[in-house]
Amino acid sequence: MVDAVGNALSDGDAVTLIKDLTVKGAGQTLKRGTVIKSIRLTGDDQEIDCRHPSIKGLVLRAEFVRKV
């Protein structure tokens, strides 16, 4: 799996958002530049399971993140 610029991602990596994302169901927007730590790869090639302090069960698309 690769991020938006082509860097390889693996479990435990930290990523940063490259775009403001509105989170469905949470009524909240994650701003560009937000760092997400300790990602987990899923069975889907484009989905990343991660945690954010205010949102539980967050799944991001790899096209919106860049490895730190």
PQR file with spaces between the fields and no chain letter, atoms N, CA, C, O and H, PARSE charges and radii, in Angstrom:
ATOM       1  N    MET     1       0.852   -1.173    0.000 -0.4000 1.5000
ATOM       2  CA   MET     1       0.000    0.000    0.000 -0.0000 2.0000
ATOM       3  C    MET     1       0.898    1.237    0.000  0.5500 1.7000
ATOM       4  O    MET     1       1.940    1.259    0.655 -0.5500 1.4000
ATOM       5  N    VAL     2       0.486    2.255   -0.735 -0.4000 1.5000
ATOM       6  CA   VAL     2       1.256    3.492   -0.829 -0.0000 2.0000
ATOM       7  C    VAL     2       0.379    4.684   -0.479  0.5500 1.7000
ATOM       8  O    VAL     2      -0.846    4.624   -0.588 -0.5500 1.4000
ATOM       9  H    VAL     2      -0.361    2.237   -1.268  0.4000 1.0000
ATOM      10  N    ASP     3       1.027    5.779   -0.052 -0.4000 1.5000
ATOM      11  CA   ASP     3       0.293    7.000    0.276 -0.0000 2.0000
ATOM      12  C    ASP     3       0.096    7.841   -0.989  0.5500 1.7000
ATOM      13  O    ASP     3       0.324    7.362   -2.099 -0.5500 1.4000
ATOM      14  H    ASP     3       2.022    5.827    0.038  0.4000 1.0000
ATOM      15  N    ALA     4      -0.324    9.082   -0.817 -0.4000 1.5000
ATOM      16  CA   ALA     4      -0.651    9.953   -1.945 -0.0000 2.0000
ATOM      17  C    ALA     4       0.554   10.285   -2.820  0.5500 1.7000
ATOM      18  O    ALA     4       0.382   10.572   -4.005 -0.5500 1.4000
ATOM      19  H    ALA     4      -0.510    9.472    0.085  0.4000 1.0000
ATOM      20  N    VAL     5       1.760   10.254   -2.273 -0.4000 1.5000
ATOM      21  CA   VAL     5       2.948   10.599   -3.060 -0.0000 2.0000
ATOM      22  C    VAL     5       3.794    9.385   -3.428  0.5500 1.7000
ATOM      23  O    VAL     5       4.865    9.533   -4.016 -0.5500 1.4000
ATOM      24  H    VAL     5       1.899   10.021   -1.310  0.4000 1.0000
ATOM      25  N    GLY     6       3.323    8.185   -3.087 -0.4000 1.5000
ATOM      26  CA   GLY     6       4.013    6.969   -3.497 -0.0000 2.0000
ATOM      27  C    GLY     6       4.900    6.308   -2.465  0.5500 1.7000
ATOM      28  O    GLY     6       5.569    5.325   -2.781 -0.5500 1.4000
ATOM      29  H    GLY     6       2.452    8.065   -2.610  0.4000 1.0000
ATOM      30  N    ASN     7       4.931    6.814   -1.238 -0.4000 1.5000
ATOM      31  CA   ASN     7       5.716    6.185   -0.173 -0.0000 2.0000
ATOM      32  C    ASN     7       5.004    4.934    0.326  0.5500 1.7000
ATOM      33  O    ASN     7       3.780    4.926    0.464 -0.5500 1.4000
ATOM      34  H    ASN     7       4.387    7.613   -0.982  0.4000 1.0000
ATOM      35  N    ALA     8       5.757    3.889    0.593 -0.4000 1.5000
ATOM      36  CA   ALA     8       5.171    2.644    1.103 -0.0000 2.0000
ATOM      37  C    ALA     8       4.727    2.832    2.547  0.5500 1.7000
ATOM      38  O    ALA     8       5.449    3.415    3.356 -0.5500 1.4000
ATOM      39  H    ALA     8       6.750    3.896    0.481  0.4000 1.0000
ATOM      40  N    LEU     9       3.533    2.336    2.866 -0.4000 1.5000
ATOM      41  CA   LEU     9       2.990    2.409    4.225 -0.0000 2.0000
ATOM      42  C    LEU     9       3.023    1.033    4.866  0.5500 1.7000
ATOM      43  O    LEU     9       2.875    0.016    4.189 -0.5500 1.4000
ATOM      44  H    LEU     9       2.946    1.863    2.209  0.4000 1.0000
ATOM      45  N    SER    10       3.221    1.012    6.190 -0.4000 1.5000
ATOM      46  CA   SER    10       3.176   -0.242    6.931 -0.0000 2.0000
ATOM      47  C    SER    10       2.513    0.018    8.283  0.5500 1.7000
ATOM      48  O    SER    10       2.329    1.169    8.680 -0.5500 1.4000
ATOM      49  H    SER    10       3.341    1.839    6.740  0.4000 1.0000
ATOM      50  N    ASP    11       2.157   -1.053    8.982 -0.4000 1.5000
ATOM      51  CA   ASP    11       1.517   -0.929   10.296 -0.0000 2.0000
ATOM      52  C    ASP    11       2.408   -0.147   11.252  0.5500 1.7000
ATOM      53  O    ASP    11       3.618   -0.363   11.302 -0.5500 1.4000
ATOM      54  H    ASP    11       2.306   -1.988    8.659  0.4000 1.0000
ATOM      55  N    GLY    12       1.799    0.767   12.013 -0.4000 1.5000
ATOM      56  CA   GLY    12       2.532    1.534   13.006 -0.0000 2.0000
ATOM      57  C    GLY    12       3.087    2.851   12.507  0.5500 1.7000
ATOM      58  O    GLY    12       3.607    3.632   13.304 -0.5500 1.4000
ATOM      59  H    GLY    12       0.816    0.943   11.972  0.4000 1.0000
ATOM      60  N    ASP    13       2.993    3.124   11.220 -0.4000 1.5000
ATOM      61  CA   ASP    13       3.497    4.385   10.669 -0.0000 2.0000
ATOM      62  C    ASP    13       2.633    5.557   11.134  0.5500 1.7000
ATOM      63  O    ASP    13       1.484    5.380   11.539 -0.5500 1.4000
ATOM      64  H    ASP    13       2.571    2.489   10.573  0.4000 1.0000
ATOM      65  N    ALA    14       3.210    6.754   11.065 -0.4000 1.5000
ATOM      66  CA   ALA    14       2.470    7.986   11.317 -0.0000 2.0000
ATOM      67  C    ALA    14       2.257    8.666    9.968  0.5500 1.7000
ATOM      68  O    ALA    14       3.153    8.690    9.123 -0.5500 1.4000
ATOM      69  H    ALA    14       4.143    6.898   10.736  0.4000 1.0000
ATOM      70  N    VAL    15       1.061    9.219    9.778 -0.4000 1.5000
ATOM      71  CA   VAL    15       0.734    9.899    8.532 -0.0000 2.0000
ATOM      72  C    VAL    15       0.146   11.267    8.834  0.5500 1.7000
ATOM      73  O    VAL    15      -0.328   11.516    9.943 -0.5500 1.4000
ATOM      74  H    VAL    15       0.333    9.200   10.464  0.4000 1.0000
ATOM      75  N    THR    16       0.178   12.152    7.846 -0.4000 1.5000
ATOM      76  CA   THR    16      -0.428   13.463    7.971 -0.0000 2.0000
ATOM      77  C    THR    16      -1.447   13.639    6.851  0.5500 1.7000
ATOM      78  O    THR    16      -1.259   13.129    5.746 -0.5500 1.4000
ATOM      79  H    THR    16       0.563   11.949    6.946  0.4000 1.0000
ATOM      80  N    LEU    17      -2.512   14.354    7.136 -0.4000 1.5000
ATOM      81  CA   LEU    17      -3.550   14.576    6.133 -0.0000 2.0000
ATOM      82  C    LEU    17      -3.096   15.637    5.139  0.5500 1.7000
ATOM      83  O    LEU    17      -2.478   16.629    5.525 -0.5500 1.4000
ATOM      84  H    LEU    17      -2.665   14.768    8.033  0.4000 1.0000
ATOM      85  N    ILE    18      -3.399   15.431    3.864 -0.4000 1.5000
ATOM      86  CA   ILE    18      -3.015   16.403    2.835 -0.0000 2.0000
ATOM      87  C    ILE    18      -4.204   17.249    2.394  0.5500 1.7000
ATOM      88  O    ILE    18      -4.072   18.092    1.506 -0.5500 1.4000
ATOM      89  H    ILE    18      -3.900   14.625    3.550  0.4000 1.0000
ATOM      90  N    LYS    19      -5.371   17.027    3.014 -0.4000 1.5000
ATOM      91  CA   LYS    19      -6.592   17.719    2.625 -0.0000 2.0000
ATOM      92  C    LYS    19      -7.539   17.756    3.818  0.5500 1.7000
ATOM      93  O    LYS    19      -7.541   16.833    4.632 -0.5500 1.4000
ATOM      94  H    LYS    19      -5.478   16.343    3.735  0.4000 1.0000
ATOM      95  N    ASP    20      -8.356   18.829    3.934 -0.4000 1.5000
ATOM      96  CA   ASP    20      -9.388   18.868    4.970 -0.0000 2.0000
ATOM      97  C    ASP    20     -10.424   17.790    4.667  0.5500 1.7000
ATOM      98  O    ASP    20     -10.906   17.690    3.539 -0.5500 1.4000
ATOM      99  H    ASP    20      -8.354   19.580    3.273  0.4000 1.0000
ATOM     100  N    LEU    21     -10.766   16.985    5.670 -0.4000 1.5000
ATOM     101  CA   LEU    21     -11.729   15.904    5.481 -0.0000 2.0000
ATOM     102  C    LEU    21     -12.884   16.044    6.457  0.5500 1.7000
ATOM     103  O    LEU    21     -12.675   16.165    7.664 -0.5500 1.4000
ATOM     104  H    LEU    21     -10.374   17.066    6.586  0.4000 1.0000
ATOM     105  N    THR    22     -14.107   16.027    5.932 -0.4000 1.5000
ATOM     106  CA   THR    22     -15.299   16.032    6.766 -0.0000 2.0000
ATOM     107  C    THR    22     -15.601   14.592    7.137  0.5500 1.7000
ATOM     108  O    THR    22     -15.722   13.736    6.260 -0.5500 1.4000
ATOM     109  H    THR    22     -14.277   15.929    4.951  0.4000 1.0000
ATOM     110  N    VAL    23     -15.723   14.316    8.432 -0.4000 1.5000
ATOM     111  CA   VAL    23     -15.950   12.958    8.910 -0.0000 2.0000
ATOM     112  C    VAL    23     -17.450   12.733    9.046  0.5500 1.7000
ATOM     113  O    VAL    23     -18.122   13.399    9.834 -0.5500 1.4000
ATOM     114  H    VAL    23     -15.625   15.011    9.144  0.4000 1.0000
ATOM     115  N    LYS    24     -17.963   11.787    8.268 -0.4000 1.5000
ATOM     116  CA   LYS    24     -19.392   11.478    8.307 -0.0000 2.0000
ATOM     117  C    LYS    24     -19.748   10.859    9.655  0.5500 1.7000
ATOM     118  O    LYS    24     -19.027    9.999   10.160 -0.5500 1.4000
ATOM     119  H    LYS    24     -17.417   11.246    7.628  0.4000 1.0000
ATOM     120  N    GLY    25     -20.860   11.299   10.233 -0.4000 1.5000
ATOM     121  CA   GLY    25     -21.325   10.749   11.493 -0.0000 2.0000
ATOM     122  C    GLY    25     -20.721   11.397   12.724  0.5500 1.7000
ATOM     123  O    GLY    25     -21.275   11.277   13.816 -0.5500 1.4000
ATOM     124  H    GLY    25     -21.446   11.998    9.822  0.4000 1.0000
ATOM     125  N    ALA    26     -19.598   12.080   12.569 -0.4000 1.5000
ATOM     126  CA   ALA    26     -18.950   12.711   13.719 -0.0000 2.0000
ATOM     127  C    ALA    26     -19.251   14.209   13.785  0.5500 1.7000
ATOM     128  O    ALA    26     -19.053   14.838   14.825 -0.5500 1.4000
ATOM     129  H    ALA    26     -19.148   12.177   11.682  0.4000 1.0000
ATOM     130  N    GLY    27     -19.725   14.778   12.682 -0.4000 1.5000
ATOM     131  CA   GLY    27     -20.013   16.210   12.666 -0.0000 2.0000
ATOM     132  C    GLY    27     -18.770   17.039   12.894  0.5500 1.7000
ATOM     133  O    GLY    27     -18.818   18.065   13.572 -0.5500 1.4000
ATOM     134  H    GLY    27     -19.886   14.267   11.837  0.4000 1.0000
ATOM     135  N    GLN    28     -17.663   16.604   12.334 -0.4000 1.5000
ATOM     136  CA   GLN    28     -16.373   17.235   12.599 -0.0000 2.0000
ATOM     137  C    GLN    28     -15.529   17.202   11.333  0.5500 1.7000
ATOM     138  O    GLN    28     -15.705   16.333   10.479 -0.5500 1.4000
ATOM     139  H    GLN    28     -17.624   15.770   11.782  0.4000 1.0000
ATOM     140  N    THR    29     -14.616   18.151   11.222 -0.4000 1.5000
ATOM     141  CA   THR    29     -13.697   18.195   10.090 -0.0000 2.0000
ATOM     142  C    THR    29     -12.276   18.036   10.592  0.5500 1.7000
ATOM     143  O    THR    29     -11.853   18.738   11.510 -0.5500 1.4000
ATOM     144  H    THR    29     -14.473   18.857   11.915  0.4000 1.0000
ATOM     145  N    LEU    30     -11.539   17.116    9.994 -0.4000 1.5000
ATOM     146  CA   LEU    30     -10.110   16.969   10.287 -0.0000 2.0000
ATOM     147  C    LEU    30      -9.355   17.889    9.336  0.5500 1.7000
ATOM     148  O    LEU    30      -9.531   17.807    8.120 -0.5500 1.4000
ATOM     149  H    LEU    30     -11.883   16.545    9.248  0.4000 1.0000
ATOM     150  N    LYS    31      -8.538   18.742    9.869 -0.4000 1.5000
ATOM     151  CA   LYS    31      -7.830   19.755    9.076 -0.0000 2.0000
ATOM     152  C    LYS    31      -6.580   19.189    8.411  0.5500 1.7000
ATOM     153  O    LYS    31      -5.988   18.220    8.886 -0.5500 1.4000
ATOM     154  H    LYS    31      -8.395   18.809   10.856  0.4000 1.0000
ATOM     155  N    ARG    32      -6.197   19.811    7.311 -0.4000 1.5000
ATOM     156  CA   ARG    32      -4.970   19.447    6.612 -0.0000 2.0000
ATOM     157  C    ARG    32      -3.791   19.634    7.560  0.5500 1.7000
ATOM     158  O    ARG    32      -3.717   20.631    8.277 -0.5500 1.4000
ATOM     159  H    ARG    32      -6.679   20.599    6.925  0.4000 1.0000
ATOM     160  N    GLY    33      -2.875   18.677    7.561 -0.4000 1.5000
ATOM     161  CA   GLY    33      -1.714   18.749    8.438 -0.0000 2.0000
ATOM     162  C    GLY    33      -1.886   17.992    9.742  0.5500 1.7000
ATOM     163  O    GLY    33      -0.929   17.868   10.506 -0.5500 1.4000
ATOM     164  H    GLY    33      -2.935   17.867    6.979  0.4000 1.0000
ATOM     165  N    THR    34      -3.086   17.477   10.019 -0.4000 1.5000
ATOM     166  CA   THR    34      -3.315   16.687   11.234 -0.0000 2.0000
ATOM     167  C    THR    34      -2.492   15.407   11.159  0.5500 1.7000
ATOM     168  O    THR    34      -2.522   14.702   10.151 -0.5500 1.4000
ATOM     169  H    THR    34      -3.864   17.577    9.398  0.4000 1.0000
ATOM     170  N    VAL    35      -1.760   15.109   12.226 -0.4000 1.5000
ATOM     171  CA   VAL    35      -0.932   13.908   12.256 -0.0000 2.0000
ATOM     172  C    VAL    35      -1.718   12.779   12.910  0.5500 1.7000
ATOM     173  O    VAL    35      -2.270   12.941   13.999 -0.5500 1.4000
ATOM     174  H    VAL    35      -1.736   15.682   13.046  0.4000 1.0000
ATOM     175  N    ILE    36      -1.760   11.642   12.239 -0.4000 1.5000
ATOM     176  CA   ILE    36      -2.403   10.439   12.752 -0.0000 2.0000
ATOM     177  C    ILE    36      -1.292    9.428   13.016  0.5500 1.7000
ATOM     178  O    ILE    36      -0.544    9.066   12.108 -0.5500 1.4000
ATOM     179  H    ILE    36      -1.311   11.511   11.355  0.4000 1.0000
ATOM     180  N    LYS    37      -1.188    8.973   14.271 -0.4000 1.5000
ATOM     181  CA   LYS    37      -0.121    8.041   14.651 -0.0000 2.0000
ATOM     182  C    LYS    37      -0.643    6.610   14.696  0.5500 1.7000
ATOM     183  O    LYS    37      -1.840    6.382   14.870 -0.5500 1.4000
ATOM     184  H    LYS    37      -1.795    9.267   15.009  0.4000 1.0000
ATOM     185  N    SER    38       0.242    5.673   14.540 -0.4000 1.5000
ATOM     186  CA   SER    38      -0.051    4.249   14.690 -0.0000 2.0000
ATOM     187  C    SER    38      -1.187    3.773   13.788  0.5500 1.7000
ATOM     188  O    SER    38      -2.235    3.351   14.275 -0.5500 1.4000
ATOM     189  H    SER    38       1.215    5.858   14.399  0.4000 1.0000
ATOM     190  N    ILE    39      -0.982    3.840   12.494 -0.4000 1.5000
ATOM     191  CA   ILE    39      -1.998    3.352   11.572 -0.0000 2.0000
ATOM     192  C    ILE    39      -1.946    1.829   11.488  0.5500 1.7000
ATOM     193  O    ILE    39      -0.939    1.211   11.836 -0.5500 1.4000
ATOM     194  H    ILE    39      -0.130    4.184   12.098  0.4000 1.0000
ATOM     195  N    ARG    40      -3.037    1.237   11.025 -0.4000 1.5000
ATOM     196  CA   ARG    40      -3.101   -0.202   10.764 -0.0000 2.0000
ATOM     197  C    ARG    40      -3.632   -0.386    9.351  0.5500 1.7000
ATOM     198  O    ARG    40      -4.600    0.262    8.951 -0.5500 1.4000
ATOM     199  H    ARG    40      -3.854    1.739   10.742  0.4000 1.0000
ATOM     200  N    LEU    41      -3.002   -1.260    8.612 -0.4000 1.5000
ATOM     201  CA   LEU    41      -3.451   -1.539    7.255 -0.0000 2.0000
ATOM     202  C    LEU    41      -4.609   -2.525    7.311  0.5500 1.7000
ATOM     203  O    LEU    41      -4.656   -3.395    8.182 -0.5500 1.4000
ATOM     204  H    LEU    41      -2.216   -1.786    8.936  0.4000 1.0000
ATOM     205  N    THR    42      -5.542   -2.383    6.377 -0.4000 1.5000
ATOM     206  CA   THR    42      -6.693   -3.279    6.303 -0.0000 2.0000
ATOM     207  C    THR    42      -6.542   -4.186    5.089  0.5500 1.7000
ATOM     208  O    THR    42      -5.544   -4.102    4.374 -0.5500 1.4000
ATOM     209  H    THR    42      -5.504   -1.677    5.670  0.4000 1.0000
ATOM     210  N    GLY    43      -7.498   -5.029    4.857 -0.4000 1.5000
ATOM     211  CA   GLY    43      -7.475   -5.915    3.700 -0.0000 2.0000
ATOM     212  C    GLY    43      -7.639   -5.167    2.392  0.5500 1.7000
ATOM     213  O    GLY    43      -7.211   -5.651    1.344 -0.5500 1.4000
ATOM     214  H    GLY    43      -8.309   -5.097    5.438  0.4000 1.0000
ATOM     215  N    ASP    44      -8.260   -3.978    2.438 -0.4000 1.5000
ATOM     216  CA   ASP    44      -8.443   -3.157    1.246 -0.0000 2.0000
ATOM     217  C    ASP    44      -7.169   -2.365    0.978  0.5500 1.7000
ATOM     218  O    ASP    44      -6.566   -1.828    1.907 -0.5500 1.4000
ATOM     219  H    ASP    44      -8.608   -3.585    3.289  0.4000 1.0000
ATOM     220  N    ASP    45      -6.759   -2.290   -0.275 -0.4000 1.5000
ATOM     221  CA   ASP    45      -5.514   -1.598   -0.630 -0.0000 2.0000
ATOM     222  C    ASP    45      -5.559   -0.090   -0.421  0.5500 1.7000
ATOM     223  O    ASP    45      -4.505    0.541   -0.350 -0.5500 1.4000
ATOM     224  H    ASP    45      -7.249   -2.726   -1.030  0.4000 1.0000
ATOM     225  N    GLN    46      -6.735    0.503   -0.321 -0.4000 1.5000
ATOM     226  CA   GLN    46      -6.814    1.952   -0.194 -0.0000 2.0000
ATOM     227  C    GLN    46      -7.338    2.439    1.154  0.5500 1.7000
ATOM     228  O    GLN    46      -7.489    3.646    1.341 -0.5500 1.4000
ATOM     229  H    GLN    46      -7.591   -0.011   -0.378  0.4000 1.0000
ATOM     230  N    GLU    47      -7.619    1.544    2.098 -0.4000 1.5000
ATOM     231  CA   GLU    47      -8.162    1.966    3.385 -0.0000 2.0000
ATOM     232  C    GLU    47      -7.177    1.729    4.523  0.5500 1.7000
ATOM     233  O    GLU    47      -6.504    0.701    4.588 -0.5500 1.4000
ATOM     234  H    GLU    47      -7.497    0.563    1.945  0.4000 1.0000
ATOM     235  N    ILE    48      -7.114    2.717    5.422 -0.4000 1.5000
ATOM     236  CA   ILE    48      -6.225    2.683    6.580 -0.0000 2.0000
ATOM     237  C    ILE    48      -7.081    2.830    7.837  0.5500 1.7000
ATOM     238  O    ILE    48      -7.873    3.766    7.945 -0.5500 1.4000
ATOM     239  H    ILE    48      -7.660    3.552    5.369  0.4000 1.0000
ATOM     240  N    ASP    49      -6.925    1.918    8.774 -0.4000 1.5000
ATOM     241  CA   ASP    49      -7.626    1.988   10.049 -0.0000 2.0000
ATOM     242  C    ASP    49      -6.741    2.765   11.019  0.5500 1.7000
ATOM     243  O    ASP    49      -5.552    2.475   11.145 -0.5500 1.4000
ATOM     244  H    ASP    49      -6.282    1.157    8.687  0.4000 1.0000
ATOM     245  N    CYS    50      -7.322    3.757   11.710 -0.4000 1.5000
ATOM     246  CA   CYS    50      -6.504    4.573   12.614 -0.0000 2.0000
ATOM     247  C    CYS    50      -7.357    5.118   13.750  0.5500 1.7000
ATOM     248  O    CYS    50      -8.576    4.953   13.777 -0.5500 1.4000
ATOM     249  H    CYS    50      -8.289    3.993   11.609  0.4000 1.0000
ATOM     250  N    ARG    51      -6.687    5.763   14.672 -0.4000 1.5000
ATOM     251  CA   ARG    51      -7.353    6.357   15.828 -0.0000 2.0000
ATOM     252  C    ARG    51      -7.062    7.842   15.870  0.5500 1.7000
ATOM     253  O    ARG    51      -5.975    8.301   15.519 -0.5500 1.4000
ATOM     254  H    ARG    51      -5.696    5.896   14.651  0.4000 1.0000
ATOM     255  N    HIS    52      -8.070    8.577   16.310 -0.4000 1.5000
ATOM     256  CA   HIS    52      -7.933   10.012   16.546 -0.0000 2.0000
ATOM     257  C    HIS    52      -8.576   10.259   17.902  0.5500 1.7000
ATOM     258  O    HIS    52      -9.592    9.636   18.211 -0.5500 1.4000
ATOM     259  H    HIS    52      -8.953    8.204   16.595  0.4000 1.0000
ATOM     260  N    PRO    53      -8.023   11.142   18.721 -0.5600 1.5000
ATOM     261  CA   PRO    53      -8.547   11.327   20.084  0.2800 2.0000
ATOM     262  C    PRO    53     -10.056   11.601   20.162  0.5500 1.7000
ATOM     263  O    PRO    53     -10.702   11.181   21.122 -0.5500 1.4000
ATOM     264  N    SER    54     -10.619   12.287   19.184 -0.4000 1.5000
ATOM     265  CA   SER    54     -12.032   12.633   19.267 -0.0000 2.0000
ATOM     266  C    SER    54     -12.935   11.758   18.397  0.5500 1.7000
ATOM     267  O    SER    54     -14.157   11.892   18.455 -0.5500 1.4000
ATOM     268  H    SER    54     -10.094   12.629   18.405  0.4000 1.0000
ATOM     269  N    ILE    55     -12.351   10.863   17.592 -0.4000 1.5000
ATOM     270  CA   ILE    55     -13.146   10.022   16.693 -0.0000 2.0000
ATOM     271  C    ILE    55     -12.699    8.574   16.840  0.5500 1.7000
ATOM     272  O    ILE    55     -11.524    8.258   16.660 -0.5500 1.4000
ATOM     273  H    ILE    55     -11.358   10.754   17.545  0.4000 1.0000
ATOM     274  N    LYS    56     -13.638    7.703   17.167 -0.4000 1.5000
ATOM     275  CA   LYS    56     -13.321    6.286   17.297 -0.0000 2.0000
ATOM     276  C    LYS    56     -13.664    5.576   15.994  0.5500 1.7000
ATOM     277  O    LYS    56     -14.621    5.951   15.317 -0.5500 1.4000
ATOM     278  H    LYS    56     -14.593    7.961   17.314  0.4000 1.0000
ATOM     279  N    GLY    57     -12.899    4.562   15.641 -0.4000 1.5000
ATOM     280  CA   GLY    57     -13.181    3.780   14.450 -0.0000 2.0000
ATOM     281  C    GLY    57     -12.982    4.545   13.168  0.5500 1.7000
ATOM     282  O    GLY    57     -13.783    4.411   12.243 -0.5500 1.4000
ATOM     283  H    GLY    57     -12.121    4.256   16.192  0.4000 1.0000
ATOM     284  N    LEU    58     -11.948    5.335   13.086 -0.4000 1.5000
ATOM     285  CA   LEU    58     -11.690    6.164   11.911 -0.0000 2.0000
ATOM     286  C    LEU    58     -11.004    5.348   10.823  0.5500 1.7000
ATOM     287  O    LEU    58     -10.001    4.680   11.074 -0.5500 1.4000
ATOM     288  H    LEU    58     -11.297    5.443   13.837  0.4000 1.0000
ATOM     289  N    VAL    59     -11.554    5.408    9.612 -0.4000 1.5000
ATOM     290  CA   VAL    59     -10.956    4.750    8.454 -0.0000 2.0000
ATOM     291  C    VAL    59     -10.695    5.819    7.404  0.5500 1.7000
ATOM     292  O    VAL    59     -11.612    6.531    6.994 -0.5500 1.4000
ATOM     293  H    VAL    59     -12.369    5.950    9.408  0.4000 1.0000
ATOM     294  N    LEU    60      -9.439    5.932    6.968 -0.4000 1.5000
ATOM     295  CA   LEU    60      -9.051    6.932    5.973 -0.0000 2.0000
ATOM     296  C    LEU    60      -8.645    6.265    4.674  0.5500 1.7000
ATOM     297  O    LEU    60      -8.206    5.115    4.668 -0.5500 1.4000
ATOM     298  H    LEU    60      -8.694    5.354    7.301  0.4000 1.0000
ATOM     299  N    ARG    61      -8.790    6.982    3.582 -0.4000 1.5000
ATOM     300  CA   ARG    61      -8.322    6.521    2.284 -0.0000 2.0000
ATOM     301  C    ARG    61      -6.850    6.916    2.143  0.5500 1.7000
ATOM     302  O    ARG    61      -6.451    8.005    2.554 -0.5500 1.4000
ATOM     303  H    ARG    61      -9.147    7.916    3.587  0.4000 1.0000
ATOM     304  N    ALA    62      -6.055    6.031    1.564 -0.4000 1.5000
ATOM     305  CA   ALA    62      -4.617    6.273    1.428 -0.0000 2.0000
ATOM     306  C    ALA    62      -4.328    7.460    0.522  0.5500 1.7000
ATOM     307  O    ALA    62      -3.262    8.064    0.637 -0.5500 1.4000
ATOM     308  H    ALA    62      -6.378    5.146    1.230  0.4000 1.0000
ATOM     309  N    GLU    63      -5.230    7.808   -0.363 -0.4000 1.5000
ATOM     310  CA   GLU    63      -5.011    8.925   -1.282 -0.0000 2.0000
ATOM     311  C    GLU    63      -5.031   10.282   -0.587  0.5500 1.7000
ATOM     312  O    GLU    63      -4.633   11.281   -1.186 -0.5500 1.4000
ATOM     313  H    GLU    63      -6.097    7.318   -0.456  0.4000 1.0000
ATOM     314  N    PHE    64      -5.491   10.342    0.676 -0.4000 1.5000
ATOM     315  CA   PHE    64      -5.566   11.604    1.414 -0.0000 2.0000
ATOM     316  C    PHE    64      -4.507   11.758    2.490  0.5500 1.7000
ATOM     317  O    PHE    64      -4.559   12.712    3.266 -0.5500 1.4000
ATOM     318  H    PHE    64      -5.815    9.531    1.163  0.4000 1.0000
ATOM     319  N    VAL    65      -3.543   10.838    2.558 -0.4000 1.5000
ATOM     320  CA   VAL    65      -2.511   10.905    3.590 -0.0000 2.0000
ATOM     321  C    VAL    65      -1.115   10.852    2.980  0.5500 1.7000
ATOM     322  O    VAL    65      -0.921   10.387    1.857 -0.5500 1.4000
ATOM     323  H    VAL    65      -3.501   10.063    1.927  0.4000 1.0000
ATOM     324  N    ARG    66      -0.144   11.346    3.759 -0.4000 1.5000
ATOM     325  CA   ARG    66       1.265   11.312    3.370 -0.0000 2.0000
ATOM     326  C    ARG    66       2.056   10.830    4.580  0.5500 1.7000
ATOM     327  O    ARG    66       1.808   11.262    5.706 -0.5500 1.4000
ATOM     328  H    ARG    66      -0.301   11.724    4.671  0.4000 1.0000
ATOM     329  N    LYS    67       2.995    9.944    4.345 -0.4000 1.5000
ATOM     330  CA   LYS    67       3.805    9.411    5.430 -0.0000 2.0000
ATOM     331  C    LYS    67       4.679   10.497    6.027  0.5500 1.7000
ATOM     332  O    LYS    67       5.241   11.320    5.304 -0.5500 1.4000
ATOM     333  H    LYS    67       3.196    9.593    3.430  0.4000 1.0000
ATOM     334  N    VAL    68       4.796   10.498    7.370 -0.4000 1.5000
ATOM     335  CA   VAL    68       5.613   11.507    8.065 -0.0000 2.0000
ATOM     336  C    VAL    68       7.051   11.066    8.074  0.5500 1.7000
ATOM     337  O    VAL    68       7.909   11.769    8.608 -0.5500 1.4000
ATOM     338  H    VAL    68       4.339    9.830    7.958  0.4000 1.0000
